């Protein structure tokens, strides 16, 4: 990657590397002339347009803006914030969430902001929470994500989100749906959650052809 590369130059470089024309990137969402102006540094795209460009180019908004691949730091910030909030450490959760809240990446940034809204409600800052919830509701509806919409509504009601029925099966179902929609981030998240739940409460029998729970082979008589 060239040093001091501008946003427009970065978009053009990625597009060229992908072998994509202006038309393939813009489709019907905006004009080729506008994207050309962006690449020349004569126009600045909105965050909505940047998301579209990033999606078409198979990269992330952060990379287009900063020239650096989004690291694990933001995901770590989100998960740490979620855990702290669940443990009742609201102020520490707010601090932990900061790097993720600023993210433009879907769904990480939205998840972090919804978590922050939940923390704001706990702290009694209802007006601030309502503003965040209203903005994120539009984003989630735009992505047609029912799971996140259910979670948001629970937060809005001041309730803790929980799965109905078997949580493991619910996570596996959501992982399967994420895979069908080409969303590896959510697929990984739900498989990870299902694995942790299975480790905490392992099935009575693994059905592994004579293996006992825990993976050790059942003893045989000699």
N, CA, C and O of each residue as an XYZ file, in Angstrom:
888
protein
N       0.843     -1.194      0.000
C       0.000      0.000      0.000
C       0.880      1.247      0.000
O       1.779      1.356      0.834
N       0.646      2.184     -0.908
C       1.459      3.397     -0.977
C       1.352      4.232      0.293
O       0.310      4.257      0.949
N       2.455      4.923      0.634
C       2.417      5.806      1.796
C       1.580      7.040      1.473
O       1.498      7.465      0.321
N       0.958      7.608      2.508
C       0.143      8.820      2.365
C      -0.978      8.652      1.335
O      -1.349      9.602      0.647
N      -1.497      7.458      1.241
C      -2.583      7.174      0.306
C      -3.864      7.845      0.788
O      -4.227      7.723      1.958
N      -4.545      8.545     -0.101
C      -5.802      9.193      0.265
C      -6.944      8.187      0.218
O      -6.796      7.083     -0.306
N      -8.080      8.582      0.770
C      -9.256      7.714      0.758
C      -9.639      7.343     -0.675
O      -9.898      6.177     -0.975
N      -9.671      8.346     -1.556
C     -10.036      8.089     -2.946
C      -9.053      7.177     -3.650
O      -9.448      6.286     -4.402
N      -7.775      7.401     -3.405
C      -6.746      6.551     -4.011
C      -6.868      5.114     -3.510
O      -6.660      4.157     -4.257
N      -7.211      4.985     -2.227
C      -7.352      3.644     -1.645
C      -8.524      2.906     -2.284
O      -8.420      1.724     -2.609
N      -9.632      3.608     -2.461
C     -10.800      2.988     -3.094
C     -10.456      2.549     -4.518
O     -10.794      1.441     -4.935
N      -9.785      3.425     -5.250
C      -9.430      3.095     -6.633
C      -8.465      1.917     -6.687
O      -8.592      1.046     -7.548
N      -7.498      1.888     -5.767
C      -6.532      0.791     -5.750
C      -7.229     -0.541     -5.484
O      -6.978     -1.530     -6.172
N      -8.106     -0.555     -4.481
C      -8.803     -1.803     -4.155
C      -9.692     -2.229     -5.320
O      -9.741     -3.406     -5.678
N     -10.388     -1.265     -5.902
C     -11.273     -1.567     -7.035
C     -10.479     -2.150     -8.199
O     -10.902     -3.116     -8.832
N      -9.327     -1.550     -8.469
C      -8.480     -2.024     -9.568
C      -7.937     -3.417     -9.273
O      -7.902     -4.282    -10.148
N      -7.512     -3.623     -8.024
C      -7.003     -4.940     -7.626
C      -8.074     -6.015     -7.768
O      -7.771     -7.168     -8.073
N      -9.329     -5.628     -7.543
C     -10.437     -6.584     -7.652
C     -10.887     -6.764     -9.106
O     -11.695     -7.641     -9.411
N     -10.351     -5.919     -9.997
C     -10.754     -5.989    -11.398
C     -12.178     -5.523    -11.621
O     -12.874     -6.033    -12.499
N     -12.616     -4.547    -10.823
C     -13.996     -4.072    -10.895
C     -14.077     -2.709    -11.568
O     -13.248     -1.832    -11.326
N     -15.072     -2.549    -12.404
C     -15.307     -1.260    -13.047
C     -16.066     -0.350    -12.087
O     -16.578     -0.801    -11.063
N     -16.133      0.926    -12.425
C     -16.927      1.865    -11.624
C     -18.379      1.401    -11.553
O     -19.012      1.462    -10.499
N     -18.893      0.939    -12.686
C     -20.297      0.518    -12.757
C     -20.587     -0.652    -11.826
O     -21.656     -0.713    -11.219
N     -19.639     -1.581    -11.709
C     -19.853     -2.744    -10.843
C     -19.905     -2.358     -9.373
O     -20.563     -3.019     -8.571
N     -19.213     -1.293     -9.030
C     -19.214     -0.841     -7.636
C     -20.475     -0.043     -7.328
O     -21.108     -0.259     -6.294
N     -20.841      0.868     -8.208
C     -21.953      1.780     -7.892
C     -23.324      1.141     -8.106
O     -24.265      1.427     -7.365
N     -23.440      0.273     -9.120
C     -24.736     -0.326     -9.492
C     -25.793      0.775     -9.602
O     -25.623      1.734    -10.354
N     -26.893      0.627     -8.841
C     -27.954      1.641     -8.926
C     -27.993      2.545     -7.699
O     -28.943      3.306     -7.515
N     -26.957      2.461     -6.857
C     -26.993      3.198     -5.595
C     -26.521      4.648     -5.717
O     -27.015      5.526     -5.010
N     -25.577      4.892     -6.602
C     -25.117      6.257     -6.874
C     -24.429      6.237     -8.232
O     -24.303      5.177     -8.845
N     -23.986      7.389     -8.707
C     -23.496      7.468    -10.085
C     -22.009      7.138    -10.206
O     -21.242      7.280     -9.253
N     -21.626      6.697    -11.393
C     -20.210      6.451    -11.681
C     -19.419      7.751    -11.599
O     -18.266      7.766    -11.168
N     -20.057      8.839    -12.018
C     -19.382     10.141    -11.975
C     -19.035     10.522    -10.538
O     -17.969     11.078    -10.271
N     -19.953     10.215     -9.613
C     -19.701     10.551     -8.213
C     -18.528      9.730     -7.669
O     -17.646     10.269     -7.002
N     -18.523      8.420     -7.958
C     -17.430      7.578     -7.474
C     -16.103      8.025     -8.080
O     -15.069      8.002     -7.412
N     -16.137      8.424     -9.328
C     -14.922      8.928     -9.972
C     -14.414     10.179     -9.257
O     -13.210     10.344     -9.063
N     -15.338     11.057     -8.867
C     -14.964     12.263     -8.130
C     -14.379     11.910     -6.760
O     -13.448     12.560     -6.286
N     -14.936     10.876     -6.137
C     -14.413     10.413     -4.843
C     -12.983      9.920     -5.012
O     -12.102     10.264     -4.224
N     -12.758      9.117     -6.037
C     -11.427      8.561     -6.273
C     -10.406      9.654     -6.593
O      -9.220      9.517     -6.290
N     -10.874     10.726     -7.201
C      -9.986     11.848     -7.529
C      -9.799     12.802     -6.349
O      -9.023     13.754     -6.422
N     -10.522     12.530     -5.263
C     -10.409     13.388     -4.086
C     -11.212     14.665     -4.181
O     -10.967     15.613     -3.435
N     -12.174     14.699     -5.094
C     -12.975     15.909     -5.297
C     -14.359     15.823     -4.652
O     -15.130     16.781     -4.691
N     -14.664     14.673     -4.063
C     -15.944     14.494     -3.369
C     -15.717     13.575     -2.179
O     -14.828     12.724     -2.194
N     -16.531     13.760     -1.150
C     -16.410     12.960      0.074
C     -17.696     12.161      0.264
O     -18.767     12.753      0.400
N     -17.616     10.844      0.277
C     -18.833     10.037      0.423
C     -19.349     10.033      1.855
O     -18.586     10.205      2.806
N     -20.645      9.836      1.993
C     -21.249      9.697      3.319
C     -20.903      8.320      3.876
O     -20.393      7.460      3.157
N     -21.180      8.121      5.149
C     -20.928      6.815      5.762
C     -21.778      5.741      5.092
O     -21.322      4.612      4.908
N     -23.011      6.088      4.725
C     -23.876      5.114      4.047
C     -23.251      4.667      2.731
O     -23.239      3.478      2.415
N     -22.735      5.617      1.970
C     -22.104      5.289      0.688
C     -20.812      4.505      0.918
O     -20.509      3.571      0.175
N     -20.054      4.883      1.943
C     -18.826      4.148      2.254
C     -19.122      2.693      2.587
O     -18.370      1.797      2.206
N     -20.214      2.462      3.295
C     -20.596      1.088      3.630
C     -20.904      0.291      2.366
O     -20.527     -0.875      2.244
N     -21.590      0.936      1.434
C     -21.921      0.266      0.172
C     -20.639     -0.056     -0.596
O     -20.464     -1.168     -1.095
N     -19.750      0.930     -0.683
C     -18.486      0.735     -1.407
C     -17.674     -0.387     -0.766
O     -17.158     -1.267     -1.456
N     -17.567     -0.344      0.563
C     -16.795     -1.370      1.277
C     -17.378     -2.755      1.034
O     -16.642     -3.717      0.814
N     -18.703     -2.851      1.074
C     -19.368     -4.140      0.858
C     -19.098     -4.656     -0.550
O     -18.809     -5.838     -0.734
N     -19.192     -3.777     -1.541
C     -18.974     -4.194     -2.937
C     -17.518     -4.594     -3.179
O     -17.231     -5.486     -3.978
N     -16.611     -3.924     -2.482
C     -15.187     -4.215     -2.672
C     -14.704     -5.357     -1.785
O     -13.552     -5.782     -1.873
N     -15.595     -5.846     -0.932
C     -15.226     -6.957     -0.063
C     -14.241     -6.575      1.014
O     -13.358     -7.359      1.363
N     -14.388     -5.363      1.547
C     -13.502     -4.916      2.615
C     -14.338     -4.242      3.696
O     -15.563     -4.359      3.695
N     -13.688     -3.538      4.615
C     -14.386     -2.894      5.716
C     -14.262     -1.385      5.613
O     -13.309     -0.864      5.033
N     -15.232     -0.696      6.182
C     -15.210      0.766      6.163
C     -13.943      1.285      6.832
O     -13.328      2.240      6.357
N     -13.552      0.647      7.945
C     -12.353      1.084      8.660
C     -11.119      1.059      7.765
O     -10.266      1.944      7.834
N     -11.041      0.025      6.923
C      -9.870     -0.076      6.052
C      -9.871      1.045      5.016
O      -8.826      1.621      4.715
N     -11.039      1.347      4.476
C     -11.129      2.434      3.498
C     -10.788      3.774      4.145
O     -10.114      4.607      3.538
N     -11.251      3.978      5.369
C     -11.015      5.252      6.050
C      -9.585      5.385      6.564
O      -8.964      6.440      6.433
N      -9.069      4.302      7.150
C      -7.804      4.392      7.871
C      -6.635      3.711      7.170
O      -5.476      3.966      7.496
N      -6.940      2.842      6.204
C      -5.867      2.126      5.531
C      -5.313      0.987      6.350
O      -4.250      0.450      6.037
N      -6.028      0.609      7.406
C      -5.582     -0.485      8.260
C      -6.729     -1.455      8.445
O      -7.881     -1.057      8.616
N      -6.394     -2.734      8.409
C      -7.417     -3.739      8.640
C      -7.931     -3.610     10.073
O      -7.154     -3.401     11.004
N      -9.241     -3.737     10.235
C      -9.812     -3.678     11.580
C      -9.285     -4.843     12.395
O      -9.456     -6.001     12.016
N      -8.647     -4.542     13.505
C      -8.067     -5.585     14.328
C      -9.078     -6.180     15.279
O     -10.276     -5.905     15.215
N      -8.554     -7.000     16.159
C      -9.415     -7.674     17.117
C      -9.799     -6.742     18.268
O     -10.674     -7.068     19.070
N      -9.137     -5.576     18.346
C      -9.350     -4.683     19.481
C     -10.814     -4.273     19.640
O     -11.328     -4.221     20.757
N     -11.482     -3.984     18.526
C     -12.875     -3.532     18.618
C     -13.796     -4.660     19.072
O     -14.705     -4.445     19.874
N     -13.555     -5.861     18.555
C     -14.368     -6.999     18.986
C     -14.134     -7.290     20.461
O     -15.067     -7.613     21.196
N     -12.894     -7.174     20.880
C     -12.566     -7.385     22.285
C     -13.257     -6.340     23.158
O     -13.775     -6.660     24.228
N     -13.263     -5.093     22.695
C     -13.915     -4.016     23.449
C     -15.407     -4.302     23.619
O     -15.968     -4.089     24.694
N     -16.041     -4.785     22.552
C     -17.468     -5.095     22.613
C     -17.743     -6.214     23.608
O     -18.612     -6.084     24.470
N     -17.006     -7.309     23.490
C     -17.269     -8.453     24.367
C     -16.940     -8.141     25.824
O     -17.645     -8.578     26.733
N     -15.874     -7.388     26.039
C     -15.527     -7.000     27.410
C     -16.627     -6.116     27.992
O     -17.016     -6.275     29.149
N     -17.120     -5.189     27.183
C     -18.200     -4.318     27.640
C     -19.455     -5.099     27.976
O     -20.116     -4.816     28.974
N     -19.788     -6.081     27.151
C     -20.972     -6.907     27.397
C     -20.849     -7.679     28.712
O     -21.796     -7.755     29.495
N     -19.677     -8.243     28.932
C     -19.461     -9.027     30.153
C     -19.539     -8.131     31.391
O     -20.182     -8.479     32.382
N     -18.882     -6.987     31.323
C     -18.903     -6.066     32.465
C     -20.320     -5.588     32.765
O     -20.707     -5.466     33.928
N     -21.085     -5.320     31.721
C     -22.466     -4.877     31.919
C     -23.299     -5.984     32.554
O     -24.099     -5.727     33.454
N     -23.112     -7.217     32.084
C     -23.847     -8.354     32.643
C     -23.491     -8.583     34.108
O     -24.306     -9.083     34.882
N     -22.266     -8.213     34.481
C     -21.818     -8.362     35.873
C     -22.218     -7.172     36.746
O     -21.933     -7.148     37.943
N     -22.876     -6.195     36.142
C     -23.325     -5.040     36.909
C     -22.295     -3.940     37.051
O     -22.485     -3.010     37.835
N     -21.192     -4.034     36.294
C     -20.142     -3.012     36.363
C     -20.353     -2.023     35.216
O     -19.604     -2.003     34.240
N     -21.383     -1.212     35.363
C     -21.859     -0.376     34.261
C     -20.845      0.658     33.801
O     -20.621      0.811     32.601
N     -20.237      1.362     34.729
C     -19.294      2.419     34.343
C     -18.058      1.837     33.658
O     -17.553      2.404     32.690
N     -17.585      0.723     34.157
C     -16.445      0.067     33.514
C     -16.838     -0.438     32.121
O     -16.028     -0.428     31.193
N     -18.079     -0.873     31.993
C     -18.572     -1.332     30.690
C     -18.569     -0.184     29.684
O     -18.173     -0.358     28.532
N     -19.009      0.979     30.126
C     -19.041      2.153     29.242
C     -17.639      2.490     28.739
O     -17.454      2.801     27.563
N     -16.669      2.429     29.622
C     -15.287      2.725     29.233
C     -14.754      1.666     28.269
O     -14.087      1.986     27.285
N     -15.053      0.419     28.560
C     -14.560     -0.680     27.722
C     -15.133     -0.609     26.309
O     -14.458     -0.969     25.344
N     -16.367     -0.149     26.189
C     -17.057     -0.139     24.897
C     -16.563      0.939     23.934
O     -16.816      0.849     22.732
N     -15.873      1.940     24.433
C     -15.538      3.116     23.621
C     -14.929      2.803     22.252
O     -15.402      3.348     21.254
N     -13.906      1.953     22.158
C     -13.319      1.695     20.830
C     -14.308      1.073     19.846
O     -14.236      1.332     18.644
N     -15.229      0.254     20.352
C     -16.188     -0.414     19.470
C     -17.346      0.504     19.097
O     -17.870      0.424     17.986
N     -17.743      1.368     20.012
C     -18.857      2.286     19.759
C     -18.555      3.191     18.569
O     -19.458      3.571     17.824
N     -17.291      3.530     18.397
C     -16.898      4.430     17.308
C     -16.788      3.722     15.961
O     -16.546      4.368     14.942
N     -16.964      2.396     15.945
C     -16.781      1.633     14.712
C     -17.949      1.827     13.750
O     -19.108      1.879     14.160
N     -17.622      1.931     12.464
C     -18.645      2.012     11.422
C     -18.983      0.623     10.878
O     -19.905      0.473     10.075
N     -18.246     -0.372     11.311
C     -18.397     -1.708     10.750
C     -19.685     -2.364     11.238
O     -19.989     -2.332     12.430
N     -20.430     -2.950     10.329
C     -21.630     -3.706     10.681
C     -21.260     -5.178     10.824
O     -20.534     -5.710      9.984
N     -21.749     -5.854     11.881
C     -22.684     -5.366     12.902
C     -22.003     -4.910     14.186
O     -22.671     -4.524     15.145
N     -20.657     -4.955     14.205
C     -19.931     -4.700     15.446
C     -20.278     -3.343     16.052
O     -20.584     -3.252     17.241
N     -20.232     -2.298     15.243
C     -20.504     -0.963     15.765
C     -21.906     -0.831     16.322
O     -22.113     -0.232     17.377
N     -22.869     -1.393     15.608
C     -24.260     -1.329     16.063
C     -24.446     -2.099     17.368
O     -25.124     -1.627     18.281
N     -23.844     -3.283     17.452
C     -23.932     -4.077     18.684
C     -23.374     -3.297     19.874
O     -23.942     -3.313     20.966
N     -22.261     -2.621     19.644
C     -21.626     -1.861     20.722
C     -22.499     -0.690     21.162
O     -22.605     -0.397     22.354
N     -23.118     -0.029     20.203
C     -23.952      1.123     20.553
C     -25.239      0.692     21.270
O     -25.726      1.397     22.154
N     -25.779     -0.453     20.891
C     -26.951     -0.979     21.603
C     -26.566     -1.347     23.036
O     -27.323     -1.097     23.974
N     -25.398     -1.934     23.193
C     -24.903     -2.268     24.532
C     -24.713     -0.995     25.358
O     -25.028     -0.963     26.548
N     -24.201      0.040     24.719
C     -24.025      1.328     25.410
C     -25.384      1.902     25.822
O     -25.521      2.458     26.912
N     -26.381      1.767     24.951
C     -27.722      2.246     25.285
C     -28.257      1.523     26.517
O     -28.900      2.126     27.376
N     -27.983      0.232     26.588
C     -28.410     -0.550     27.747
C     -27.735     -0.036     29.020
O     -28.365      0.067     30.073
N     -26.450      0.283     28.906
C     -25.720      0.824     30.053
C     -26.274      2.190     30.458
O     -26.398      2.490     31.646
N     -26.602      3.005     29.475
C     -27.170      4.328     29.759
C     -28.496      4.211     30.506
O     -28.777      4.995     31.412
N     -29.304      3.232     30.124
C     -30.579      3.016     30.817
C     -30.350      2.620     32.271
O     -31.043      3.090     33.173
N     -29.372      1.754     32.482
C     -29.045      1.331     33.849
C     -28.616      2.532     34.694
O     -28.906      2.604     35.888
N     -27.922      3.469     34.049
C     -27.434      4.656     34.754
C     -28.498      5.745     34.869
O     -28.244      6.809     35.435
N     -29.687      5.479     34.332
C     -30.771      6.445     34.429
C     -30.731      7.545     33.388
O     -31.470      8.525     33.491
N     -29.877      7.398     32.385
C     -29.753      8.418     31.332
C     -30.657      8.022     30.158
O     -30.190      7.660     29.078
N     -31.962      8.105     30.413
C     -32.957      7.562     29.488
C     -33.019      8.310     28.160
O     -33.191      7.691     27.110
N     -32.881      9.623     28.194
C     -32.966     10.400     26.951
C     -31.824     10.051     25.999
O     -32.033      9.890     24.797
N     -30.616      9.938     26.549
C     -29.461      9.565     25.723
C     -29.651      8.167     25.142
O     -29.367      7.919     23.970
N     -30.135      7.264     25.986
C     -30.356      5.883     25.538
C     -31.392      5.841     24.419
O     -31.229      5.111     23.442
N     -32.450      6.623     24.566
C     -33.521      6.635     23.563
C     -33.008      7.112     22.208
O     -33.416      6.591     21.170
N     -32.119      8.093     22.215
C     -31.543      8.596     20.961
C     -30.724      7.512     20.269
O     -30.827      7.316     19.058
N     -29.913      6.814     21.052
C     -29.081      5.741     20.492
C     -29.963      4.629     19.931
O     -29.732      4.139     18.826
N     -30.965      4.241     20.694
C     -31.865      3.160     20.280
C     -32.588      3.515     18.985
O     -32.723      2.676     18.094
N     -33.050      4.754     18.885
C     -33.772      5.186     17.678
C     -32.877      5.107     16.445
O     -33.313      4.666     15.382
N     -31.621      5.535     16.592
C     -30.690      5.488     15.451
C     -30.373      4.053     15.058
O     -30.387      3.704     13.878
N     -30.089      3.225     16.060
C     -29.696      1.848     15.756
C     -30.866      1.017     15.242
O     -30.675      0.069     14.481
N     -32.068      1.375     15.659
C     -33.244      0.660     15.160
C     -33.354      0.808     13.649
O     -33.669     -0.154     12.948
N     -33.096      2.000     13.152
C     -33.139      2.243     11.703
C     -32.065      1.414     10.986
O     -32.316      0.828      9.933
N     -30.872      1.378     11.577
C     -29.774      0.619     10.971
C     -30.091     -0.868     10.932
O     -29.877     -1.533      9.918
N     -30.603     -1.383     12.045
C     -30.907     -2.816     12.133
C     -32.043     -3.185     11.182
O     -31.998     -4.229     10.531
N     -33.052     -2.336     11.103
C     -34.160     -2.594     10.177
C     -33.677     -2.571      8.734
O     -34.162     -3.330      7.895
N     -32.720     -1.694      8.452
C     -32.150     -1.614      7.107
C     -31.477     -2.928      6.719
O     -31.517     -3.342      5.560
N     -30.856     -3.580      7.712
C     -30.183     -4.859      7.466
C     -31.132     -6.053      7.636
O     -30.740     -7.200      7.425
N     -32.376     -5.771      8.019
C     -33.389     -6.823      8.165
C     -32.909     -7.944      9.092
O     -33.055     -9.128      8.790
N     -32.332     -7.537     10.228
C     -31.778     -8.498     11.186
C     -32.765     -8.677     12.342
O     -32.799     -7.871     13.271
N     -33.558     -9.729     12.272
C     -34.609     -9.944     13.274
C     -34.047    -10.226     14.660
O     -34.592     -9.768     15.665
N     -32.958    -10.982     14.710
C     -32.353    -11.307     16.004
C     -31.910    -10.035     16.728
O     -32.184     -9.864     17.916
N     -31.232     -9.153     16.014
C     -30.767     -7.918     16.646
C     -31.929     -6.978     16.965
O     -31.871     -6.213     17.928
N     -32.965     -7.041     16.164
C     -34.136     -6.217     16.439
C     -34.828     -6.690     17.719
O     -35.283     -5.871     18.518
N     -34.907     -8.002     17.912
C     -35.479     -8.542     19.153
C     -34.647     -8.118     20.358
O     -35.184     -7.760     21.406
N     -33.333     -8.166     20.191
C     -32.436     -7.762     21.280
C     -32.615     -6.273     21.597
O     -32.649     -5.875     22.762
N     -32.727     -5.463     20.548
C     -32.904     -4.024     20.736
C     -34.217     -3.718     21.459
O     -34.263     -2.862     22.341
N     -35.269     -4.420     21.080
C     -36.572     -4.192     21.718
C     -36.543     -4.562     23.191
O     -37.183     -3.911     24.016
N     -35.798     -5.614     23.517
C     -35.655     -5.998     24.925
C     -34.943     -4.890     25.697
O     -35.340     -4.545     26.810
N     -33.897     -4.340     25.101
C     -33.164     -3.236     25.734
C     -34.088     -2.036     25.908
O     -34.087     -1.382     26.952
N     -34.870     -1.758     24.879
C     -35.789     -0.618     24.904
C     -36.807     -0.749     26.041
O     -37.204      0.245     26.649
N     -37.221     -1.982     26.318
C     -38.182     -2.235     27.400
C     -37.508     -2.314     28.763
O     -38.174     -2.452     29.790
N     -36.183     -2.226     28.763
C     -35.456     -2.327     30.019
C     -35.326     -3.750     30.512
O     -35.152     -3.991     31.706
N     -35.412     -4.708     29.574
C     -35.332     -6.122     29.933
C     -34.014     -6.713     29.462
O     -33.378     -6.195     28.544
N     -33.620     -7.788     30.093
C     -32.429     -8.512     29.647
C     -32.849     -9.500     28.565
O     -33.777    -10.286     28.756
N     -32.165     -9.453     27.437
C     -32.514    -10.344     26.328
C     -32.179    -11.788     26.685
O     -31.120    -12.069     27.246
N     -33.092    -12.701     26.353
C     -32.815    -14.123     26.545
C     -33.526    -14.917     25.461
O     -34.546    -14.489     24.919
N     -32.967    -16.082     25.157
C     -33.561    -16.947     24.151
C     -34.728    -17.726     24.751
O     -34.702    -18.123     25.916
N     -35.741    -17.932     23.930
C     -36.835    -18.812     24.328
C     -36.438    -20.248     23.989
O     -35.942    -20.520     22.896
N     -36.660    -21.165     24.937
C     -36.358    -22.565     24.670
C     -34.883    -22.876     24.843
O     -34.196    -22.258     25.657
N     -34.403    -23.837     24.071
C     -33.029    -24.321     24.165
C     -32.072    -23.285     23.565
O     -32.111    -23.019     22.364
N     -31.220    -22.708     24.406
C     -30.316    -21.650     23.948
C     -29.302    -22.171     22.933
O     -28.953    -21.467     21.985
N     -28.831    -23.398     23.129
C     -27.859    -23.971     22.192
C     -28.481    -24.101     20.804
O     -27.885    -23.705     19.803
N     -29.687    -24.663     20.763
C     -30.368    -24.824     19.475
C     -30.660    -23.468     18.836
O     -30.591    -23.318     17.616
N     -30.987    -22.484     19.676
C     -31.251    -21.141     19.149
C     -30.001    -20.562     18.502
O     -30.069    -19.979     17.420
N     -28.860    -20.721     19.164
C     -27.602    -20.214     18.598
C     -27.236    -20.958     17.314
O     -26.778    -20.344     16.350
N     -27.434    -22.268     17.296
C     -27.123    -23.040     16.092
C     -28.034    -22.641     14.932
O     -27.602    -22.577     13.781
N     -29.290    -22.376     15.251
C     -30.230    -21.924     14.223
C     -29.791    -20.571     13.656
O     -29.825    -20.355     12.445
N     -29.379    -19.666     14.547
C     -28.935    -18.346     14.101
C     -27.619    -18.434     13.328
O     -27.394    -17.668     12.391
N     -26.755    -19.367     13.719
C     -25.502    -19.571     12.982
C     -25.794    -20.049     11.565
O     -25.167    -19.605     10.603
N     -26.754    -20.960     11.455
C     -27.137    -21.477     10.140
C     -27.726    -20.367      9.271
O     -27.434    -20.272      8.079
N     -28.554    -19.536      9.886
C     -29.158    -18.430      9.137
C     -28.098    -17.424      8.696
O     -28.151    -16.903      7.582
N     -27.132    -17.155      9.582
C     -26.046    -16.235      9.233
C     -25.231    -16.780      8.067
O     -24.815    -16.025      7.187
N     -25.003    -18.095      8.061
C     -24.248    -18.720      6.969
C     -24.993    -18.570      5.643
O     -24.391    -18.289      4.607
N     -26.308    -18.761      5.692
C     -27.114    -18.636      4.468
C     -27.095    -17.212      3.926
O     -27.198    -16.994      2.719
N     -26.961    -16.246      4.835
C     -26.948    -14.844      4.419
C     -25.529    -14.320      4.190
O     -25.333    -13.124      3.971
N     -24.545    -15.216      4.240
C     -23.167    -14.808      3.983
C     -22.606    -13.876      5.033
O     -21.881    -12.934      4.710
N     -22.942    -14.135      6.309
C     -22.484    -13.276      7.400
C     -21.585    -14.087      8.338
O     -22.053    -14.577      9.365
N     -20.299    -14.234      7.997
C     -19.404    -15.069      8.810
C     -19.192    -14.543     10.222
O     -18.944    -15.324     11.141
N     -19.287    -13.216     10.411
C     -19.111    -12.629     11.748
C     -20.148    -13.196     12.710
O     -19.800    -13.662     13.795
N     -21.424    -13.157     12.317
C     -22.488    -13.669     13.179
C     -22.439    -15.188     13.285
O     -22.718    -15.754     14.342
N     -22.085    -15.841     12.186
C     -21.990    -17.303     12.213
C     -20.978    -17.742     13.267
O     -21.249    -18.643     14.060
N     -19.814    -17.101     13.269
C     -18.784    -17.416     14.258
C     -19.272    -17.123     15.672
O     -19.068    -17.920     16.587
N     -19.918    -15.973     15.841
C     -20.398    -15.580     17.168
C     -21.364    -16.617     17.742
O     -21.265    -16.974     18.916
N     -22.295    -17.099     16.918
C     -23.300    -18.041     17.418
C     -22.729    -19.442     17.623
O     -23.122    -20.135     18.561
N     -21.815    -19.864     16.767
C     -21.164    -21.159     17.003
C     -20.331    -21.111     18.286
O     -20.301    -22.071     19.056
N     -19.662    -19.992     18.499
C     -18.856    -19.843     19.715
C     -19.747    -19.894     20.960
O     -19.415    -20.546     21.950
N     -20.886    -19.190     20.890
C     -21.812    -19.186     22.027
C     -22.361    -20.587     22.286
O     -22.468    -21.013     23.436
N     -22.710    -21.303     21.213
C     -23.234    -22.666     21.369
C     -22.183    -23.578     21.985
O     -22.497    -24.403     22.843
N     -20.944    -23.431     21.550
C     -19.858    -24.263     22.087
C     -19.652    -24.008     23.578
O     -19.471    -24.950     24.349
N     -19.679    -22.743     23.986
C     -19.489    -22.410     25.405
C     -20.622    -22.984     26.249
O     -20.387    -23.529     27.327
N     -21.853    -22.859     25.754
C     -23.001    -23.402     26.486
C     -22.898    -24.918     26.623
O     -23.236    -25.477     27.667
N     -22.435    -25.575     25.576
C     -22.281    -27.029     25.631
C     -21.172    -27.438     26.601
O     -21.252    -28.486     27.242
N     -20.144    -26.606     26.702
C     -19.060    -26.914     27.640
C     -19.499    -26.698     29.088
O     -19.074    -27.420     29.990
N     -20.353    -25.697     29.298
C     -20.847    -25.422     30.655
C     -21.835    -26.497     31.095
O     -21.795    -26.967     32.232
N     -22.724    -26.879     30.173
C     -23.725    -27.912     30.467
C     -23.646    -29.000     29.404
O     -24.475    -29.035     28.495
N     -22.663    -29.886     29.507
C     -22.500    -30.914     28.473
C     -23.671    -31.883     28.449
O     -24.270    -32.167     29.487
N     -23.999    -32.393     27.261
C     -25.069    -33.392     27.157
C     -24.717    -34.631     27.978
O     -23.545    -34.918     28.224
N     -25.753    -35.357     28.396
C     -25.509    -36.571     29.187
C     -24.761    -37.613     28.370
O     -23.954    -38.373     28.904
N     -25.033    -37.642     27.088
C     -24.359    -38.612     26.222
C     -23.967    -37.930     24.928
O     -24.763    -37.208     24.326
N     -22.748    -38.159     24.508
C     -22.279    -37.563     23.254
C     -22.673    -38.405     22.053
O     -22.563    -37.954     20.913
N     -23.126    -39.609     22.298
C     -23.497    -40.473     21.174
C     -22.316    -40.780     20.291
O     -22.452    -40.911     19.075
N     -21.154    -40.895     20.907
C     -19.932    -41.050     20.123
C     -19.472    -42.477     19.975
O     -18.273    -42.726     19.849
N     -20.393    -43.426     19.986
C     -19.993    -44.806     19.739
C     -19.137    -45.364     20.851
O     -18.031    -45.849     20.613
N     -19.662    -45.294     22.095
C     -18.935    -45.898     23.206
C     -18.048    -44.945     23.950
O     -17.265    -45.372     24.798
N     -18.143    -43.628     23.653
C     -17.336    -42.665     24.383
C     -18.182    -42.005     25.454
O     -19.338    -41.659     25.207
N     -17.630    -41.829     26.618
C     -18.339    -41.181     27.710
C     -18.276    -39.686     27.528
O     -17.476    -39.184     26.738
N     -19.137    -38.950     28.271
C     -19.125    -37.492     28.208
C     -17.744    -36.986     28.558
O     -17.089    -37.502     29.464
N     -17.303    -35.965     27.826
C     -15.972    -35.420     28.064
C     -14.973    -35.939     27.067
O     -13.840    -35.460     27.021
N     -15.375    -36.934     26.245
C     -14.503    -37.382     25.169
C     -13.657    -38.586     25.519
O     -13.051    -39.180     24.627
N     -13.591    -38.975     26.804
C     -12.780    -40.135     27.177
C     -13.524    -41.411     26.837
O     -14.746    -41.471     26.970
N     -12.811    -42.419     26.405
C     -13.448    -43.681     26.058
C     -13.947    -44.388     27.308
O     -13.272    -44.421     28.337
N     -15.137    -44.949     27.197
C     -15.692    -45.683     28.331
C     -14.873    -46.941     28.557
O     -14.463    -47.594     27.597
N     -14.626    -47.293     29.830
C     -13.814    -48.484     30.105
C     -14.524    -49.748     29.661
O     -15.751    -49.835     29.705
N     -13.756    -50.708     29.241
C     -14.317    -51.995     28.815
C     -13.798    -53.084     29.732
O     -12.704    -52.981     30.287
N     -14.581    -54.108     29.881
C     -14.165    -55.209     30.751
C     -13.013    -55.978     30.148
O     -12.914    -56.085     28.926
N     -12.135    -56.518     30.983
C     -10.993    -57.266     30.474
C     -11.049    -58.692     30.966
O     -10.169    -59.491     30.645
